[in-house]
Every structure is written in C-alpha cells, then in structure tokens.
Amino acid sequence: MHALFSTLISYFLSPFNWILVLIAIAIFFTRRPNIRRWYLLSALLIFLVFGNQALIDFYANRWQPAPMVMTPGKTYSCGIVAGGFASPDGKAKGFFNATADRFIQALKLYKQGYISHILVSGGNGKPGSKTFREGAFVKQELIAMGVPDSVIMVEDRSNNTADNAANANEILKANKLSPPYLLISSAHHLPRAMLLFEKAGVVTEPFPCNYFAGRNKLDFSSFIPSLGGLFTWETYLKETFGYVYYKHFK
C-alpha cells in the first residue's frame, strides 16, 4: 500500500506528467480552439518554469544542506549510509547506480578515520525483492575495499526511510554505539531523512553528497529550459511533500 501511494505521489508531483496531461487534454478532449490554446500555453509555461536550471538550483540551495567540511580530530561512532545506491540487474546481480556517491563518501569517511563503524540502512526489504539484498551486496563491496567485517552493520528489513530509522535505532542500541551519528545520504534526501531519524529517536548530523542540483555555475545556459530540469524538480517536489507530510501529519 505504501509503495502504491509513493508511486502515485511521484506521478502527481512530476512537472513532465503535468505537461503530458495538458497536451493530451488539448489534443484529444478539447474542441474549442481558444480552450485548446490555453492548455497548450499552460504546458509551455510549465516547461519554461520547471525546466529552468537556475530556478531549481535556487530552490535546492535553500532546501538541502551545504557540503560538510569535516573537523580534523572529530570522530563519530557510526556513519549511517542511506540505502538505494545499489540495484539488481536482469540476473539479480548487484551494481552501483546513480546515487553511488553515498557509498564512496562512507568509505572515504571510514578510511580517513572520521567514522569507526558503518551501518548500511536499507536493503531492498520489499516483497518481490528477495533475490537481491542491497545490504549484503554493499557489505561485500566494503570488505573488498578493506573495511573489516567487524565494523559493518546491515539493516535490510526496511521498505522506506521511516523503517530505516526505526530499525537502525535498534541496531545502534544493540551495539552500544554512542550518538550523534553521521547520516550520509544524497543532499536532496537529507532534510526528510533527518526528520524521520529524529522522530525515531536517533540523533544524527548530516553529511550530504550526490548533489542533483544547487552546485552548478550560474551562466546563460542555466536559464535555457530542459527536460533534465523537469525530472530534477520531480525529485525535489517528492522530497518536499514527504517532509511536510511527516512533519505535520504523521
């Protein structure tokens, strides 16, 4: 049910889908030329606004945390790495996807001595995903990179970030690791993730990575609409909706 709700929200919060619906209405369901023109102009306006990279960068800079500069000598008992950066291929073999910077930064933080343990939070714990477990895949990759098995923990029973937080809390307490913990995730995901971990009683500090927007140089091309801008907005609108929902209604 939760997965279906999340899918529906993604469709409703997609500027690209808004444009498709408006064009479809104009072509197939509107007979009056002036009304058809209004729908097509509305679709064009959405493209001009939400395809604008400068606008999404402006919003992203105010939504997500700025890059974190680690303080020399400061350490954390655990770095919690939000899952979703590894996926199964057609043969159920794991591979790193577009958000793999989460893995890279967690490994880097461990190697530099800023975190003493790594908790991989989330492992495709969904019905129908039993042939691939992200947590197990990531653990083997960390071991291959020289991280001892004894400092790696895996939470692979979650369906969503709220489950991640609750299950991670149990594991951290069982291993007697002291807060605050470093929460490592994509910058756009961190505001909602921080809120959910806070609600679960897990004290964290953000370590943003994998920036989708907000770090681009502003130039003339930033104001030229593109399809990429539409899909980037979909990501940020979904995260904003989720934050407001959990903040005020859960």
C-alpha positions, 0 to 999 in steps of 0.5 A: 500500500505504501509503495502504491501511494509513493508511486502515485505521489511521484506521478502527481508531483512530476512537472513532465506528467503535468505537461503530458496531461495538458497536451493530451487534454488539448489534443484529444478532449478539447474542441474549442480552439481558444480552450485548446490554446490555453492548455497548450500555453499552460504546458509551455509555461510549465516547461519554461518554469520547471525546466529552468536550471537556475530556478531549481538550483535556487530552490535546492540551495535553500532546501538541502544542506551545504557540503560538510567540511569535516573537523580534523580530530572529530570522530563519530561512532557510526556513519549511517549510509542511506540505502538505494545506491545499489540495484539488481540487474536482469540476473539479480546481480548487484551494481552501483547506480546513480546515487553511488556517491553515498557509498564512496563518501562512507568509505572515504569517511571510514578510511580517513578515520572520521567514522569507526563503524558503518551501518548500511540502512536499507536493503531492498526489504520489499516483497518481490525483492528477495533475490537481491539484498542491497545490504549484503551486496554493499557489505561485500563491496566494503570488505573488498575495499578493506573495511573489516567485517567487524565494523559493518552493520546491515539493516535490510528489513526496511521498505522506506526511510521511516523503517530505516530509522526505526530499525537502525535505532535498534541496531545502534542500541544493540551495539552500544554505539554512542550518538550523534551519528553521521547520516550520509545520504544524497543532499536532496534526501537529507532534510526528510531523512533527518526528520524521520531519524529524529522522530525515531529517536536517533540523533544524527548530523548530516553529511550530504553528497550526490548533489542533483542540483544547487552546485552548478555555475550560474551562466546563460545556459542555466536559464535555457529550459530542459527536460533534465530540469523537469525530472530534477524538480520531480525529485525535489517536489517528492522530497518536499511533500514527504517532509511536510507530510511527516512533519505535520501529519504523521 
